[in-house]
Amino acid sequence: MRTSLKSILAVLCVLVPQTTTAQNTSPDEYMTLVRTIFEELIEINTTDSELGNVTAAARALARHLLAAGFPEEDVHVLVPADAPKKGNLVARLRGRDTGRAPILLLAHLDVVEALPEDWSPDLAPFEFLERDGYYYGRGVTDDKDEAAIYTANLIRMKQEGFVPDRDIIIALTADEEGGPRNGVEFLLAEHRDLIDAEYALNEGGGGFEKNGRKLSNNVQASEKKFLSFYFTATNPGGHSSLPVEKNAIYDLSQALLAVQGYDFPIMLSEVTEAFFGRSADIVGGEMGEAMRRIIANPEDSGAERILAREPGYNARLRTTCVATLLEGGHAQNALPQLARANVNCRIFPSQDPDEVLARLEELVAPFDVLVEPRGTATPSPPSPLTPAVLGPIERITEQMWPGVKVLPVMSTGATDALYLRRAGIPVYGVSGLFHDTDDVRAHGRDERILIRHFYEGQEFLYRLVRALSGGGIV
């Protein structure tokens, strides 16, 4: 819906913080548009619960696109037959027929559960609230901010008459946070023609800010593989009044301590070398020097010890495994016949999961504990750090935030990017949405985003998508 400039300005005097700079934000009408879409999305419960309905969110966004003039054949709400509330939106802005493959803009519409009683008394997870320069609500940082921005920016491009030299596709999907019907898997399996692309942009990156100073604009180009293992110890058991040395709980405990005391070897890749190399100047001091040393010599044990102090750096150096769930025994007065733990591993992209299994089996062999994989790890090949993608990101970052470095990163967690990468579509997690490193609330209580950061991210993604699709850097 278009609004007169006069009314837009009146609204923005209230909605947009005065610290927002004109050169880093979109035109007023599109700031108002994205806020309208954002509020509507936040107030739709899209959890994987009885109350959640991702299809409702997908249809709401489709209505905005159709009202803006997108033809019906280019706006699709795709719903799995066996999951009516797990709908996905796919929409396309058609470009010139230049032979270039489309780019895909991916964001998920689902959010993690949020219990109202866990939030502050004056906040509600599914009510959009503005206060003290922040927007509050479940999903404002993960990942409805990007879903709203992509939708508003696509509308802006169409209304401005921009014709890209390739198609631009947005896919806003279900069940990234968990649930029975992951939207990207569904679209790849049943509607790949609608989302096939040269590469995709997704969450997973974003900017880091500390004490009001922007540190880096990150680009997620790879991620670890997820695989859990059952550790199981068994024993004939007996009466607790007659203890014996062999005890399932003790055996399991010793096996878990062996895992705790073991560090997998250091591994580096194109992405992590770039991350540590570019981070060194930002971090500085002993830690920055350790980053330089580890790149020069991965066997530098002194540099390894320094970097391992910081969990985020340690996790980017190697595969990690950690105990996360525990169960055992069956009665207060009986020796345990079974003790079991879940050990979750985040495996370096280039490492074979079978190697991890073999090493875990070696570690626990003295304690008579069985190790079994829980499923299989989903491959996620790293995306190449090509100048065609990184170049515009670096130029627009410098244009908007002079002096802020672009850091390629490997996520220690997982995103929907892994499904696309496995299908041969490279993915770059980049948003220009900055977050305070000391105030991370995604998935947590009182989730919020700084309003200034939200509107700057909107403009960053608009400029980036135009640059990547033949529109230059505006």
N, C-alpha and C positions, 0 to 999 in steps of 0.2 A: 504494500500500500504506500503510495506517495503522499507526502505531507508538505504543506507550504513551508518555505524557508523560514518565515517568521515564527511559526509554531515550533519548528525544529530547534531553532536557537533558544526559544523560551524553555523548552524541555531540557536541552543540553546544559543550560545554566545550573540546573539541579543535578542532572545525571552524570555529567562529565567533570571530574575533578579539575581544578584550575591548574594543577601541576602538569596536566597533559599538554604537550607542545604541538602546535598546529602542524609543523613539518613532519611529525612522526605519527600522525593520525589520518584517518580517512575523512572524506567530506562529511559534513554534519549529518546529512540525511542517511548515510550508510552506517554511521555510528548509532543513530537512533534505530535503524532497521535491525542491526545485529543485536542491540540490547533487547528489542522486542522479541526476537527469535530466541535469544538466550533465556530470557525469563520464562517463556512458554515451555522450553525444553526442561528447565530445572523443575518446573512444577508438574511435570509428568513423571510418575514413578516408573522407572525402568529397571528395577531390581529383578533378580531371578526369584520371584516370590509370587504368592497368590495375587498380591496387589500390583505387581509389576506388569507393564505392557509396553514393550519396545515398538510394537506395530503402531500404537497410537502416536508415538513420537515421530516415526517415519512418515506417517500420513500427515501429521501437522506440518512437517517440513515440505512435503510434496505440495501441500496447498499453497505455501508461500511461493514456491517456484512456478507453479501453474498460474498464480495470480500475477506474477511478474512477466508472463508471456512465454514461458517455455512450453513447447508443444507436448501434448500428452505422450507421444511416442518416444520422447526423450526423458520422461520422468516415470520411474518404475518403483512401486512398493512391492517387494518380492517376499512372500511369506511361505515358509515351509508348510507342506500339507499337514505334517504331524505336530506342528508347533505354532498355532495361530497367533500367539502373542510375541513371536520372535521375528517380526518383519524387518526388512532391510530396505533402505532407500538407495537407488542408483539413479543418478541424473547426469546429463551430458550437455555441455556447451559445444556446439559443433564449430569446427574450424575449417579453414581452406583445405582443399584436397592437395596437400603438398607431399604426401607419401610418408610423413612422419607419424610414428605411432603415438597414441594418446599418452597423456600423463594422468595418473590416478591419485586422487586426494582421499585418503582414508581416515576415518575417525569412527569410534564406537559410541553408540547411543546408550548402552546399558551402563549401570553403575553398581557399585557394591552396596550391600545392605546398610541401612542407617537407621538405628533405633532412636526415635525422638527422645526417649528418656536419657539417652547417653549424651545428648547435646545440651548446650546451655539452655536454661529455662526460657529465655527470650528468643531462641532460634529454633527453627523447624527445618529438617533436612530437605523437605520438598516444597518449601516456600522461598522464593527468591527475595533476598533482602539486601539493600544497600545501607552500609553504615561505615562512617569514619574512613571513607576512601576505599572500601572493599565491597565486593559482591560475595554474598554467602549462599550456600546451598550445596546439596550433594551433587557432585559432577561438575562444579565450576572450574575445577582444575583437571579432572580426569573423567570424561574427555569431552564433555558437552561444550566446553569453550571452543574447541577446534571444530566441532560439528556445526555450531552456530556461525562461526567465522567463515567456514567454507561455503555454507549456504548463502550468507549475505554477500560474500565476495563474488560468487557466481552470478547472483542477481545484479550486482553492480556492473560487472563486465558486460552482461547482456544489455542493460539499460544504457550503458555508455556507447554501445555499438561496437565493442571490441570483437574482432574476428581473429582468433588465434591461428597460428599456422599448424596446429594439431588440435584434435579434440581434447577437451578437459572434462574428466569424469570425476564425480564425487560418489563415494560409497560410504554410507553411514550405517553401521552394522550392529548386530546383536551378539550378546554372550561372549564378549572379549574377557569379561571379568569372571567367567565361569557360567556354567549352564549347559543344557543338553544340545543346543543348536547354534554353534559358532557361525556367525554370519559370513565370515570370509571363506571358511570351508564350504559352506552351503553355496555361495556364489561361484566359487571355483568349480565345484562339482556340477552345478546345474545351469549356471548362467555365465560361464567364463567369457563368452563373446561380449558381454556387456561391460566387463571390467578389465579386459586384456589391455595391457599398457607397456610402454617401454620401461617405465619405472614408476614408483609410487612415493608420495610423501605421507608421513604418518606421525603419530606421537612417538615418544621415546627420547626425543632430544629436548630442546628448549634451553632457556638461558638460566644462568646462575647469578644471583645477586647477594651481596653480603654487606650489611651496614649501609644500605642505600647505594652501593657501588656495583655496577654491572661487571662481572668477572669474565664470562665467556658465553658464547652462543653455541650450543652443542648440537651436533649432528649424529644421531644414532645410525651407524652403518653396519653393525653386527650385534648379535646377542648370544648369550650362552644357551646351551641346550639343557632342558629340564628332565631329570630322571630321578625317581626315588627307588630305594631298595628296602626290602624287608630284611632285618637281621633277626634270626630266630634261634633260640636256645631251647632244647628240650631235655627232659630228665624223667626217670620213672617216678620221682616224687616219694612221698612217705609222710610219716607223722612228724609234726614240727618239734615234738619232744625228743626226737632222735635225729638231730641234725648231722649231716655228712658234709664232707668237703666239697663234693660235686653238687652245685646248685645252679639251676637255670638262670636265676636273677644275677648271681655273681658272675657267671660266664658271660652273660650279655653285658653286664656293666664293664667288665674288663675289655671286651671287644669295642665298646663305644669309647672307652678311654684311649684305646689304641688309635681309633680314628681321630679323636680330638688331638692327639699328639703328633699327627702326621700332616705334613705339607706336601701337596702335589708339586711336581716340578714347575718352574717358571716357563711360561710359553708367551711368545709375542707374535703379533700379526701386523699387517699394514695399518690396521685401525688403531691398535693399542700403542704401536710405536709412535704414530702421529699424535695420539692423545697425550702420552707422557712427554714427548718432545715439545709440544706446544704448551703443555701445562707447566713445564719447568720454570719458565720466566714469570708466569702468573703467580705460582706458589712461592718461588724463591727459597733462600735459606738452605738448610740442610736437606729438607725434603725435595726441593727443586733440584739440587745437585745430585741426589740419589736417583732421580728420574733420568737425568742425563747419563749417569753411570750405568744404570740397568739396561739402557738402550745400547750403549757401547759394548757392554759385557753382561749378558743375562746370567752369568755364573758369579757375578759379584755378590758374595754373601753379605757383605756389609751394607750395600745398597738395598738388598732384599730385606734385611732386618729393619731398616729405617722405613721403607715403604709399607711393610707388613703391619706397622703400628696403626695405620689408618685402614679400617675395614674396606672402604671403597676402593682404595688402591690395591690392597691385597687381593680382593676379589677379581680385579682386572688383570692380575698377573698369572692366574692359575685356575685350575679346576678346584672347586671347594665342595666339601661334603659336611653335613651337620645333622645331628640327631634332632628330630622335631616331634615325634610322638612315641609314647611308651605304654606298654601294658604287660601284665604278668601276674602269675599266681591265680589261685581260684578259691582259697579259703584262708582265714586267719591262722588255723591250726594245722595247715598242711604244707609240706615242702612243695615249691612250685614245680609243676610239670612242664610249663611253657612260659617263656618270657620273650617278648617281641618288641622291636623298635622300628620306627620308620626313619631312615637316613636319607635326606634330600640332597642331591648333588646338582650343582650348576656347572655344566661341563664346557670347557673351552671349545669354541666352534670347530677347531681343527682336530680335536682329540676324539678318538674312537671310544664310544661308551663301553665296548668290550674291554678296553684297556683299564678303564676305571673299575669295572667289575672284577677283573683279575687282581688288581692291586688291593681292593677291599677284601677279597677272599684271602690273600696272603696275610693281611693285617690281622684277621680274626681267626686264622687257622689254629693258632695255639689254644684257643678258647672254645673250640668245638661249637662254633656258631655258623649257621647256614646263611648265605647271602643270596637273595633272589631279586632280580629286577621287577619293578612294578610297572609293567608295560614296556614301551620303547621310547627312546628319545627322538623327538622330531628334528630332523636336520634343518639348519638355518644358515645357508652359506652367506658369508659376508658380502656386502654390496661394495663394488669397486669405488674407490675415491676418485671419480673422474672430474677433470677440470670443467666439463660441461655442466655439472651439477654444483660442485663446490665453488666454482668461480663466481656465479651470481650470488650464492649465499654469502660469500666473503665480501663482495662489493656492496651488497645492500646492507649488510651488518655494519660496515664501515660508514656507509652513507647515513644510517640512522643513529648509530652509537659509535662515534669515532674512537678508535683505540681498543675496542672490544674484539677479542680473538674468537675465531671459529675453531671449535675443538671436535674432531671426529671422536666418537665414543663407542665402546662396546657395552651394551646393557648387561648388567648382572642378572636381571630378571628377564621376563619374556613379554612380548607383545604379539599382536596379530600379524606383524611383519613376517614372522617365521613361516606362515602358510604361503604368503606370496613369494618369499625368497625360495622356498622349496619348489614352488611351481615355476621358477625361472624369471620372476619379476623382481628386480632389485628394489630395495626400499630404503628411504632416507628419513629418519625421524628428525624433523626440524619444524619449529613453529615460531620462533621469535617471541615466545611467551616466557617471560622471566619469572623466577620464583626465588623467594628468600631462602637461602640454604639453612637458616635457623628457624624456619617456620613452615615446615612441610606438613600439609594437612590432607593430602590426597588419601582417600580411604579412611580418613580419621574424623575426629570430633570437630565440629564447627569449620568444615571445609570452606576455604575462602580464596579469592584471588584479588590482588590489587587492581583497582579499576584502570589505573594508568597502564599497567602491564597488559591488560586485556585489549585495550584499544590500540596500543602499539603493536601487539601481535597480529591484530586484524590487518593493519597497514603493511606490516612486514610480509605476511603471507600473500596479500594482494600483489605487492610488487614482485615477490619471488615467482609466483605462478605466471604472471605476465612475462617476466624475463625468460622463464623456461619454455614459454609457448609463443615466442616471437614478438612479444610486445615491448621489448627493451626494458631498461630499468627506469621507472618513472619516479 
